[in-house]
């Protein structure tokens, strides 16, 4: 057994489709199927159950694939540790970022990171917090940028920055006439939120002292992203809370929306998190410093509202 075999195993597990997995590892489907079959015969177990409906992972297959992921991560760490002897941020770094941060933060540091560290290969994965935790656990990513409190077990953190929340509402809404919004001003029927699973939703409910039960009768936004919610506000369908960085991309030239302060001033802490066992902590510290010290980030975090 070699690392190539493990790579093939993980590819099939990720895609649950031999054709897509073969494309991902740049070989033909017959070659991939043959290699997996040989591995199963050598181990004398069935790792993948092939049916007319697709590919399923057997219970023993789940355990083998988990070990394969760890082994591949350790092998990559060996290469990266050797590369890091040069004293610069280099090698492959797989970074997860939640959707309410990624499009607004990445432009602040990506170009600079690649310019300052040309030997760095940065792979970005955008997903919800819960999924990123799972990806950390199974060694699919090396670190993640999140905006929630973190559990203490097996996870370390570096605080990157803090950002406030602002209320975005239509200029035709009565709230647009108030200088500052308070929790008692919020009508659950008018409050537009991201689907469950997004930390911004939970933070907004806590801020407004609301529960999910009080949101009955709202439109089902289960597949909506933050930009969709913004457009609904622009169309006069309600209001929402935005993290500060997201407000810098509004480009509202029609005067259809307004940003309002909330009292008490809410904010969230954005963190870089990673496994305590991750061996390249100096690399993550360098990335965190680059992000935190980005001049454009500091400028965009400064509120335009007084």
Secondary structure, 3 states (H helix, E strand, C coil): CCHHHHHHHHHHHHHCCHHHHHHHCCCCHHHHHHHHHHHHHHHCCCCEEEECCEEEECHHHHHHHHHHHHHHHHHHHHHHHHHHHHCCCCEEEEEEECHHHHHHHHHHHHHHHHHHCCCEEEEEEECCHHHHHHHHHCCCCCEEEECCCCCCCCEEEEEEEEEEEEEEEECCCHHHHCCEEEHHHCCCCCECCCCCCCHHHHHHHHHCCCCHHHHCCCCCCCCCCHHHHHHHHHCCCCEEEEEHHHHCCCCCCCCCEEEEEEECCCEEEEEEEEECCCCCHHHHHHHHHHHHCCHHHHHHHCCCCC
